[in-house]
Amino acid sequence: MDTLTTPKAPVETPRVRQTKRRTLSMPRISTLAAAVVGLAMLGFAVWSLIDLRINLATLVDSFDNAVAFLQRIVPLDFPPLAETVFLIGQTLAIVIAATLLSMVLSIPLAFWAAGNTTHNRFTRMGSRAFIVSMRAIPDLVFAIIFIRLIGLGVIPGVLAMGLHSIGMIGKLYADAIEQIDEGPRTAIKATGARRLQQLVSGVVPQVMPSFVATAMHRLDINLRISVLLGFVGVAGIGKEIKNAIETLNFPRGIALALIVLVLCIVMELISGAVRKTILVPGTTDHRVGIVKLVHRVRNRGKAASAAPQPAPARVGNGVRLSVPLSPSRLRRFVSAGVAVVIVAASLDFVAGDIFDLGVGGGSLNLWPPNTGGVPTEQLMDALFTTIKVAFAATALGAVLALPVGALAARNVAPRLWLGKLLRMFIVCVRGVPELILAIIFVVMIGLGEVAGTLALAIGAIGLFGKLVADSVEEVDPGVEQALRATGASRTQVFFSATLPQAMPAVIGHLLYQLDVNIRSATLLGIVGAGGIGYFLLQASRVREFGTVSLITLMLFGIVMVVELIAIWLRRTAGAKS
């Protein structure tokens, strides 16, 4: 008779048990270090808010100034219709030409920077370093340099925004290339195709939707940047706003700012519609959309090959192949035609200014860097003030943007109309350039860092709020549904299922917002919002370009440190997960 025996568990030696206990109980040193750095940054942000005296009492005390300012700008003074149309056309031409220039320059840089298309490490790292450098150098510095070399007008704005945009477009393009499905490229390579043919046929079709979506997003950003560059002499609406503010003609300045607001909102809506059209519905991430698009095309190809094919209609000795012109295809053709016409008109407008190159320009001596007579301690204090403004604005902006962004997500909003209303609110806030907000707060509160902090904090609702809403919508709905099945309330589902899934992405977006705020805090100093931007503008006005170089190097160092910390924190969080 067979006896049923229970298998014995493997005997663990003391060494194995000790190893297991050490693995489970001892956290990773990198995780602890990341937590300490994160808490230190949060503590510095809170201290900055306290040190800058950002509180409700400051806003209450400025209420009378706000009322007086509103009475002063009413009625608004809009330019004549012909002048308004010309300024809008001029501004859009500069923005479109600059974005196109950055696309043309970013595409080869992205292929050189991507690990799967460039095996030479030095080429890859060099391209990545150049892309990061373009992002770290403020576009205002580029504008100052080109205005000095070329003179006032359109071309300095095109070159400044075009080069600075490489920092964003080149990075996102390289990321998109590294995330492609290697299957099509491998299949093309197996046919004996050369390297260039592999890239054109196997890589470009996959990344093209992401390329276009990124360009549209940058076009929206450059429209707001053009207002800032007008304060150093770049043509367009921004320059007219600067002239109005300097002459204390606030009704004209605010009227022009409203025109910019409408343009930014329209551009945001067009950009969003284009991204939804070219990307796969149901996702807001370019890389995920590309992968799904490739799989969808493959599945369609397999289904088409398996299905019986109708006989083609023959005409004479040839074969007539026709594709029905559906309404969607017609809309795409019309949209593409309109886009080509707009780009051609913009390039034609910008080309007319090329013949004036060199008029009003002069020599430029950027080396060696020097203080230009300004005490070094004063420059360092101004730089530290800029960092405090950026951290304080990021913390305050997160407090304002997190609830707005979360409630704007479809899977969190208690009512559909509330989510759409908050989405539109985010678009409207995003359409207001931070420079305009800074000018308004300077008039209401006075010169200083408080105005710049509040302007950047409100501006964060537009960017950080949108990123939070997108991240919350992209969480796995299965976890939420499982928790709802247990009878959990909407609040419990959000804090137990939705927020934990979205938190890594939200932290990454918060670090990106800090990086943006450091550069923006520098630029807002030109309108009296405090920080080192004031010294940057004054150095350019008195032609102390050695001081411009010194301030640029200081900013470059700060931005690179923040960039490296952000990369390290994201990698640590990814390794932990």
C-alpha positions in Angstrom: 0.0 0.0 0.0 1.4 3.3 -1.1 1.7 5.9 1.6 1.0 9.6 0.9 4.1 11.6 1.9 4.3 15.3 2.2 7.3 16.8 0.4 9.8 18.4 2.8 10.5 22.0 2.4 14.1 22.8 1.5 16.3 23.4 4.4 17.7 26.9 4.5 21.1 27.5 5.8 21.8 30.4 8.2 23.6 32.1 5.3 20.6 32.0 3.1 18.2 33.2 5.9 20.6 36.0 6.7 20.7 37.0 3.0 17.0 37.0 2.8 16.6 39.1 5.9 19.1 41.6 4.6 17.4 41.9 1.2 14.0 42.5 2.7 14.8 44.8 5.6 17.7 46.9 4.2 16.5 49.6 1.8 18.6 50.7 -1.1 21.1 53.4 -0.4 20.1 55.2 -3.6 16.5 55.2 -2.6 17.3 56.8 0.8 19.5 59.4 -0.8 16.8 60.3 -3.3 14.3 60.6 -0.5 16.7 62.9 1.4 17.3 65.1 -1.6 13.6 65.3 -2.4 12.8 66.3 1.2 15.6 68.9 1.1 14.3 70.4 -2.1 10.8 70.5 -0.6 12.1 72.1 2.6 14.0 74.8 0.6 10.8 75.5 -1.4 8.8 76.0 1.8 11.6 78.2 3.3 11.6 80.3 0.1 7.9 80.9 0.4 8.4 82.1 4.0 11.5 84.2 3.2 9.9 85.9 0.3 6.8 86.7 2.4 4.4 85.1 0.1 1.2 85.1 2.1 -2.5 86.1 1.9 -1.8 89.4 3.7 0.4 90.6 0.9 -2.5 90.0 -1.6 -5.0 91.7 0.7 -2.8 94.7 1.1 -2.6 95.1 -2.7 -6.3 95.0 -3.2 -6.7 98.7 -3.5 -3.8 98.9 -6.0 -5.6 96.2 -8.1 -8.8 98.2 -8.1 -7.0 101.3 -9.1 -5.2 99.4 -11.9 -8.4 98.1 -13.3 -9.9 101.6 -13.3 -6.8 102.8 -15.1 -6.9 100.4 -18.0 -10.6 100.8 -18.7 -11.6 101.3 -21.5 -9.1 99.2 -23.4 -7.3 100.8 -26.3 -7.1 98.4 -29.2 -4.9 99.3 -32.2 -6.7 99.9 -35.6 -7.8 96.8 -37.4 -5.2 97.0 -40.1 -2.4 97.4 -37.6 -3.7 94.6 -35.5 -3.8 92.2 -38.4 -0.3 93.1 -39.4 1.0 92.6 -35.9 -0.7 89.2 -35.6 0.6 88.2 -39.0 4.2 89.4 -38.1 4.2 87.5 -34.8 2.8 84.3 -36.2 5.3 84.4 -39.1 8.2 84.7 -36.7 6.9 81.9 -34.5 6.2 79.5 -37.4 9.5 80.2 -39.1 11.4 79.6 -35.8 9.6 76.4 -35.1 10.3 75.1 -38.6 14.0 76.0 -38.2 14.2 74.1 -34.9 12.5 71.1 -36.6 15.0 71.0 -39.4 18.0 71.3 -37.1 16.6 68.9 -34.5 15.9 65.9 -36.8 19.5 65.0 -37.6 20.5 65.8 -34.0 17.8 63.5 -32.8 19.0 60.6 -35.0 22.6 61.2 -33.8 21.5 61.3 -30.2 19.3 58.2 -30.3 21.0 55.0 -29.1 19.3 52.7 -31.6 20.3 54.8 -34.6 23.8 55.9 -33.6 26.3 53.4 -32.2 29.2 55.8 -31.9 29.2 56.8 -28.2 31.0 60.1 -28.8 28.5 61.2 -31.5 25.6 60.2 -29.3 26.8 62.0 -26.2 28.0 65.0 -28.1 24.5 65.4 -29.7 22.8 65.0 -26.4 25.1 67.6 -24.8 24.4 70.1 -27.6 20.6 69.6 -27.2 20.8 70.1 -23.4 23.0 73.2 -23.9 20.4 74.8 -26.2 17.8 74.3 -23.6 19.9 75.6 -20.8 20.8 78.9 -22.5 17.8 81.3 -22.2 16.2 82.4 -25.4 16.5 85.9 -24.2 20.3 85.6 -24.3 20.1 84.3 -27.9 17.9 87.3 -28.8 20.4 89.7 -27.2 23.3 88.2 -29.2 21.5 88.2 -32.5 20.1 91.7 -32.1 23.6 92.9 -31.5 25.0 91.1 -34.5 22.1 91.6 -36.9 20.0 94.4 -35.6 16.4 94.8 -34.7 13.7 93.1 -36.6 12.3 89.6 -37.4 15.4 87.5 -38.0 16.8 87.7 -34.5 13.6 86.4 -33.1 13.5 83.5 -35.6 17.1 82.5 -34.8 16.7 82.9 -31.0 13.6 80.9 -30.7 14.8 78.4 -33.3 18.0 77.6 -31.5 16.5 77.5 -28.1 13.7 75.2 -29.2 16.2 72.6 -30.2 16.6 71.8 -26.5 13.0 70.6 -26.2 12.3 69.4 -29.8 15.6 67.5 -30.2 15.2 65.7 -26.8 11.6 64.6 -27.5 12.5 63.6 -31.1 15.4 61.5 -29.8 13.2 59.9 -27.2 10.6 59.0 -29.8 13.2 57.4 -32.1 14.5 55.3 -29.2 11.0 54.0 -28.5 10.2 52.7 -32.0 9.2 49.2 -32.9 12.4 47.7 -34.4 10.4 45.1 -36.3 9.8 47.1 -39.5 13.4 48.4 -39.6 14.7 44.8 -39.1 12.5 43.6 -42.0 13.7 46.3 -44.3 17.3 45.6 -43.3 16.8 41.9 -44.2 16.0 42.9 -47.8 19.5 44.4 -48.2 18.5 48.0 -47.8 21.2 50.5 -47.0 21.3 52.4 -43.7 19.6 55.5 -45.1 16.8 53.5 -46.6 16.3 51.7 -43.2 15.9 55.1 -41.5 13.6 56.6 -44.1 11.4 53.5 -44.5 11.6 51.9 -41.1 12.0 54.7 -38.6 10.5 57.9 -40.1 7.0 56.6 -40.6 6.8 55.5 -37.0 8.1 58.7 -35.5 6.4 61.2 -37.8 3.2 61.5 -35.7 5.3 62.3 -32.6 7.4 64.7 -34.6 4.4 66.7 -35.7 2.7 66.7 -32.3 5.9 67.9 -30.6 6.3 70.7 -33.2 2.7 71.8 -32.6 3.3 71.9 -28.9 6.5 73.9 -29.3 4.7 76.3 -31.7 2.3 77.1 -28.9 5.2 77.7 -26.5 7.1 79.9 -29.0 4.0 82.1 -29.4 4.2 83.1 -25.7 8.0 83.4 -25.8 7.7 85.9 -28.7 6.0 88.3 -26.2 9.1 88.2 -24.0 11.6 88.7 -26.8 9.7 91.9 -27.8 11.1 93.5 -24.7 14.7 93.3 -26.1 13.8 94.4 -29.6 12.3 91.5 -31.5 9.5 92.7 -33.8 5.8 91.7 -33.2 3.1 92.2 -30.6 5.6 91.8 -27.8 7.6 94.9 -28.9 4.4 96.9 -29.0 3.4 95.8 -25.5 6.9 96.9 -24.3 6.5 100.3 -25.9 3.0 100.7 -24.3 4.3 99.7 -20.8 7.3 102.0 -21.0 5.0 105.0 -21.9 2.6 103.9 -19.1 -0.1 103.4 -21.7 -1.7 100.5 -19.9 -5.0 100.5 -21.8 -3.0 99.8 -25.0 -0.7 97.3 -23.3 -3.4 95.2 -21.7 -5.4 95.3 -25.0 -2.5 93.9 -26.9 -2.0 91.3 -24.1 -5.6 90.2 -24.6 -4.9 89.7 -28.3 -2.0 87.5 -27.3 -4.2 85.6 -24.9 -6.8 84.9 -27.7 -4.0 83.8 -30.1 -2.5 81.5 -27.5 -5.9 79.9 -26.7 -6.7 79.4 -30.4 -3.2 78.0 -31.0 -3.6 75.6 -28.0 -7.0 74.4 -29.3 -5.6 73.9 -32.8 -2.5 72.1 -31.4 -4.6 69.8 -29.3 -6.9 69.0 -32.3 -3.9 68.2 -34.5 -2.3 66.0 -31.8 -5.6 64.0 -31.4 -5.9 63.6 -35.1 -2.4 62.3 -35.8 -2.0 60.2 -32.6 -4.0 57.1 -31.7 -7.2 58.1 -29.9 -7.3 57.2 -26.2 -3.7 58.1 -25.4 -1.9 61.3 -24.8 1.6 59.9 -24.8 3.4 60.1 -28.1 5.5 57.0 -27.7 2.6 54.8 -26.7 0.5 56.2 -29.5 3.2 55.3 -32.0 3.5 51.7 -30.8 -0.2 51.3 -30.9 -0.3 52.8 -34.4 2.4 50.4 -35.7 0.5 47.4 -34.2 -2.7 48.7 -35.7 -1.2 49.0 -39.2 0.3 45.5 -38.9 -3.0 44.0 -37.8 -4.8 45.7 -40.7 -2.2 44.3 -43.1 -2.7 40.8 -41.8 -6.5 41.1 -41.9 -6.3 42.5 -45.4 -4.0 39.7 -46.6 -6.3 37.0 -45.1 -9.5 38.5 -46.4 -10.5 37.7 -50.0 -9.5 40.6 -52.3 -12.0 41.9 -54.9 -10.9 41.9 -58.5 -9.6 45.3 -59.6 -11.5 47.2 -62.2 -9.6 47.0 -65.5 -9.4 49.8 -67.9 -7.9 48.8 -71.2 -4.7 47.0 -70.6 -4.0 48.6 -67.2 -5.4 48.3 -63.7 -7.2 51.2 -62.1 -6.7 51.5 -58.4 -8.9 54.0 -56.6 -9.4 54.9 -52.9 -12.7 56.4 -51.9 -12.4 60.0 -50.8 -14.0 59.9 -47.4 -14.8 63.0 -45.4 -11.9 62.3 -43.0 -9.5 62.0 -45.9 -10.8 65.2 -47.4 -10.4 67.0 -44.1 -6.8 65.8 -43.8 -6.0 67.0 -47.4 -7.6 70.4 -46.8 -5.8 70.7 -43.4 -2.5 69.8 -45.0 -3.0 72.3 -47.8 -3.9 75.1 -45.4 -0.8 74.3 -43.3 1.5 74.4 -46.4 0.0 77.7 -47.4 0.5 79.2 -43.9 4.1 78.0 -43.7 4.9 79.3 -47.1 3.4 82.7 -46.3 5.4 82.8 -43.1 8.7 82.0 -44.8 8.0 84.5 -47.5 7.4 87.2 -44.9 10.5 86.3 -43.0 12.6 86.2 -46.2 11.8 89.8 -46.9 13.7 90.8 -43.7 16.8 88.8 -44.7 17.9 91.6 -47.0 18.2 93.9 -44.0 20.7 91.7 -42.2 23.6 93.6 -40.6 21.7 96.9 -40.6 22.2 98.3 -37.1 24.4 95.4 -36.0 27.8 95.7 -34.4 30.6 93.8 -32.8 30.1 91.4 -30.0 32.7 90.6 -27.4 31.4 87.9 -25.2 34.8 86.7 -23.8 36.2 86.8 -21.2 33.2 86.9 -18.8 33.3 89.7 -16.3 31.1 91.4 -13.8 31.0 94.7 -15.6 31.6 96.7 -12.4 28.8 95.0 -10.5 30.0 93.4 -7.2 30.2 89.7 -7.4 28.3 89.3 -4.1 25.4 91.3 -5.7 25.3 89.0 -8.7 25.3 85.9 -6.5 22.6 87.3 -4.3 20.5 88.0 -7.4 21.1 84.5 -8.6 20.1 83.1 -5.3 16.9 85.2 -5.4 16.1 83.8 -8.8 16.5 80.2 -7.4 14.2 81.1 -4.4 11.6 82.5 -6.7 11.6 79.4 -8.9 11.4 77.0 -5.9 8.7 79.1 -4.2 6.6 79.4 -7.4 6.9 75.6 -8.0 5.7 74.8 -4.5 2.8 77.3 -4.6 2.0 76.4 -8.2 1.8 72.7 -7.2 -0.7 73.5 -4.5 -2.8 75.4 -6.9 -2.5 73.1 -9.9 -2.8 69.6 -8.3 -6.5 69.9 -7.4 -7.4 71.7 -10.6 -5.5 69.1 -12.8 -6.9 66.1 -10.9 -10.5 67.3 -11.1 -10.0 68.1 -14.8 -9.3 64.4 -15.5 -12.2 62.4 -16.9 -11.8 59.5 -14.5 -11.8 61.8 -11.4 -14.2 64.7 -12.2 -17.5 64.1 -10.4 -19.4 65.6 -13.3 -18.4 65.6 -17.0 -19.2 69.3 -17.4 -16.9 70.1 -14.4 -14.0 68.3 -16.1 -14.5 70.1 -19.4 -14.9 73.4 -17.6 -11.6 72.9 -15.7 -9.9 71.8 -18.9 -10.9 75.1 -20.6 -9.8 77.0 -17.5 -6.3 75.4 -17.8 -6.2 76.3 -21.5 -7.1 79.9 -20.7 -4.5 80.2 -17.9 -1.9 78.5 -20.1 -2.6 81.1 -22.8 -1.6 84.0 -20.6 2.2 84.6 -20.9 3.9 84.7 -17.5 5.4 88.1 -18.5 2.0 89.6 -18.7 1.1 88.2 -15.3 4.4 89.6 -13.9 3.6 93.1 -15.3 0.1 93.0 -13.7 1.5 91.9 -10.3 4.3 94.4 -10.5 1.7 97.2 -10.9 -0.5 95.7 -8.2 2.1 94.8 -5.6 5.2 96.7 -6.6 8.6 95.8 -7.8 10.2 92.7 -6.3 10.3 89.0 -6.1 6.7 88.6 -4.8 5.3 89.6 -8.2 7.5 87.2 -10.1 6.6 84.3 -7.7 2.9 84.9 -8.0 3.1 85.2 -11.8 5.0 81.9 -12.1 2.7 80.1 -9.6 -0.4 81.0 -11.5 1.3 80.1 -14.8 2.0 76.7 -13.4 -1.7 76.0 -13.4 -1.6 76.0 -17.2 1.4 73.7 -17.6 1.6 71.6 -14.5 -2.2 71.3 -14.2 -2.4 70.0 -17.8 0.3 67.5 -17.2 -1.3 66.3 -14.0 -4.7 65.9 -15.7 -3.1 63.9 -18.5 -1.2 61.6 -16.1 -4.3 60.9 -14.0 -6.2 60.0 -17.1 -3.5 57.5 -18.2 -3.6 55.3 -15.1 -4.7 51.7 -15.3 -8.6 51.8 -15.0 -8.6 48.1 -13.8 -7.2 49.0 -10.4 -9.8 51.7 -10.0 -12.7 49.4 -11.0 -11.5 46.7 -8.6 -11.5 49.1 -5.7 -15.0 50.4 -6.7 -16.3 46.8 -6.7 -15.5 46.6 -3.0 -17.8 49.6 -2.3 -15.1 52.2 -2.0 -16.1 55.9 -2.4 -14.9 58.2 -5.1 -12.4 59.8 -2.6 -11.1 56.4 -1.5 -10.6 55.3 -5.1 -8.7 58.4 -5.9 -6.3 58.3 -2.9 -5.9 54.5 -2.9 -5.8 53.6 -6.7 -5.6 56.7 -8.9 -3.0 58.9 -7.1 -0.5 56.1 -6.3 -0.4 55.1 -10.0 0.0 58.7 -11.2 2.4 59.8 -8.5 5.7 58.9 -10.3 4.6 60.8 -13.4 3.4 63.8 -11.3 6.8 64.0 -9.5 8.6 64.0 -12.9 6.3 66.8 -14.1 7.0 68.7 -10.9 10.7 68.5 -11.6 10.1 69.7 -15.1 8.1 72.6 -13.8 11.0 73.6 -11.5 13.3 73.5 -14.5 11.0 75.7 -16.5 10.5 78.1 -13.6 14.2 78.6 -13.1 14.6 80.0 -16.6 11.3 81.9 -16.4 12.3 83.5 -13.1 15.4 84.8 -14.8 13.5 86.3 -17.7 10.8 87.9 -15.5 13.5 90.1 -13.9 13.5 92.3 -17.0 10.1 93.7 -16.0 11.1 94.3 -12.3 10.0 91.0 -10.9 13.4 90.6 -9.1 16.3 88.3 -9.6 19.3 88.2 -11.9 17.2 89.0 -15.0 17.4 92.7 -14.2 21.2 92.6 -14.4 21.1 90.6 -17.6 18.9 93.2 -19.3 21.0 96.1 -17.9 24.2 94.5 -19.1 22.8 94.1 -22.6 21.6 97.7 -22.7 25.0 99.2 -21.8 26.8 96.6 -24.0 28.6 94.8 -21.2 28.5 91.5 -23.1 31.1 90.0 -20.8 28.6 90.3 -18.0 26.0 88.7 -20.2 28.3 85.8 -20.7 29.0 85.5 -17.0 25.3 85.5 -16.1 24.6 83.0 -18.8 27.3 80.7 -17.5 25.8 81.0 -14.0 22.4 80.2 -15.2 23.7 77.3 -17.3 25.4 75.8 -14.2 22.2 76.0 -12.1 20.0 74.5 -14.9 22.4 71.7 -15.5 22.6 70.8 -11.8 18.8 70.7 -11.6 18.7 68.7 -14.8 21.1 66.1 -13.4 19.2 65.9 -10.1 16.0 65.4 -12.0 17.5 62.6 -14.1 18.9 60.9 -11.1 15.6 61.1 -9.1 13.7 59.7 -12.1 16.1 56.8 -12.6 16.1 56.0 -8.9 12.3 56.0 -8.9 12.3 53.8 -12.0 14.8 51.3 -10.4 12.7 51.1 -7.3 9.5 50.3 -9.2 
